[in-house]
Amino acid sequence: YADTGANSPLLKYLPMFVLPEFFAKPSLQPDTDLLFVGNDHTDRAPVLRLLSQQAEEIGLRLKIRLLVASWRYWLRRWRNDALFSGYITRPLTLDEVRQHMARTRVLLDLHHPGQTGLTQRTLEALAMGLKLITTNENVRNEAFFHPDRVWIIDRQAPQLDRAWFDRPATPADLSTYALEAWLRRVLASKPLLV
């Protein structure tokens, strides 16, 4: 999952897998330019506020589905938080996530600062043929990385570029990340005895 132990002779780096339903993007017309779906942790809300303002300034449609605890939801509503319309208090089902992703052009991935491996959402988005904006620098080391497809932003000073959104990108081949391929690699590996 994370590549921090990949240099160890006992451990081999193996990213997450993609479920089959994410390899078939429904034929919906995108009504969103940029989508974020995830839990509220660390600095996600402040980063989303900055990106929301930038998106509006350059004419991009940003949709946010940020899962927050009920008490935070009501507190932020009381404070008239600019992101309020994007807050949710119930986790989305896998099908709901996929439906939101099917209606966007680009997925926004704000990984946890302590995480080095890829998020599940990164792989799901690329498998669906979406472009990706992420804060995870380590995505640069993956075979599917291409700057027209994956754009890395600084979480301290994120910047959106309208030209990047409008530039076409070749979809990534994520067949090696498919659940079936992932299981074959796991089952073919030698067991680790401790």
PyMOL commands that set and color helices and strands:
alter all, ss='L'
color gray80, all
select helices_A, chain A and resi 3-5+20-23+44-57+70-78+84-86+94-102+120-127+137-141+162-166+175-177+179-188
alter helices_A, ss='H'
color red, helices_A
select strands_A, chain A and resi 32-39+62-67+87-88+104-109+131-134+150-152
alter strands_A, ss='S'
color yellow, strands_A
deselect
rebuild
show_as cartoon
